[in-house]
Amino acid sequence: MITPNSFTENDSLDKLVLAFLVFRIVVSAAISFSASVQTFYEIKYQHWRNVINPRFLVLLGISIFLALRIVYTGVFIETKDQGFTSSTVFVRMFVTFFTLQSWIFIGSFWMQLLFTLYIAKRVRMEVMLTFNYTKIQKRFKLIIYFI
């Protein structure tokens, strides 16, 4: 049971929980720093192209997610409160949002990579050639005529 003075009501287990939380902060800070540096280089060396791509958004999402995870862990160590109206729950909502955002853009990045690597140019050209705009125009005119 978490109380305002203790994580587990046992001194030795409290030290173990605190050690885990400090370890979590250190690992999160290292990964966040690494992702932030990669994000910086992505902006610096992609300035002549479109910077808003899935790789950039993944790196940005991971950086923000881990920075908020550090804030969340620090607030939890300070308050030792998991109640519904506590500040830890408020921070945890943003941590969850950026976790989901990161996974969405990771999926987008992999889909872009798979499309680039495994869809042959010939297949893409066949799809482009079979798409006939005049059929769409005829159908649109037909719909307009019946309205």
Summary of the structure (lengths in Angstrom):
residues: 147
radius of gyration: 24.7
end to end distance: 67.6
largest distance: 80.4
contacts: 354
relative contact order: 0.09
helix: 80%
strand: 1%
